[in-house]
Amino acid sequence: VRLENKIPIHSGILCLESKMITVLGGLVQSLYEEWQISRKYSGFSRSHLKLSQNTDSVGPPPFEKLQVSSHLQGCKPQS
């Protein structure tokens, strides 16, 4: 991702809008390998070791919610 122009920051959090970023693409090899391993072995459990039948599917990593304080709900651009 490339940031365009000035980005407002509120309490250390970038307040982004779609017009402020450009998606360049690509991947970080070490993160990609970790994601592949995590995806491949996500069907494993200690009580029932069984490979997931759908290991070749491509999809995003699981969603991880950003923990933001409730007082930071509205980001307003700085003048």
N, C-alpha and C positions, 0 to 999 in steps of 0.2 A: 504494500500500500504506500502511496506517496501522498503526503499532505500538501494541499494547495493553499496558498495565501496564509493569512493569520488564522489561528485556531483559538477560540476562547477557552480559557482554563478556569474552572471553578473548584476551589478547594483541592487542587491537584488532579482533577479529572478533566480530560479533554472533552469538550462538548462538540461532537461532530455532527455534521449533516452530510447528505450524499454529495452535495456540490463542493464539499471541502476535501474530498479524497478521490484518488484515482487508483483502481485496483490494477497492479502490475502483473500479478500471477507468480508462478514458480513455487518452489517448496524448499524447506530447510531439511536437508538429508537426515540429520540426527533426530529431528522431531518427527519426520515422516516414518522413519524406522520404528521409533517408539510407538507411534500411533498404529502402525501395521501389527506389531506384536500385541499391543493391547486389544485390538480388534480381533485378531486371530484367536487369542486365548480368553476372550470375554465369556465364552460358553463353559469354561472350566469352573468346577467347584470342588472343594476337598472331598465332599461326600459322594460326588458322582462325576468322576473324571471322564468327560466325553467331549470330543471335538465338535464344534459347531458345524452343522452341515452346510452353512452358507458362508464359507470363508473367503470366497472369491468376489463377493459383492463389494462395490465401492460406495462409500457413504461418508458423511461427516463424522467427526468425533462426537462423543456425547456432550450435550449442552452443560456448561458449568455457569451457574448464575453468578453475576458480579454482585458482591456485597457492598452496597452503597447506603450510607446513612440516610434516614428519611428526610433530613433537612436539606438534602442536595437534589431534590426532585426536579427543580426547574433551572436549567442552565441558560443564562442570558448572555449574549455577546457583549464583550466589553467595548466601550467606545474609545 
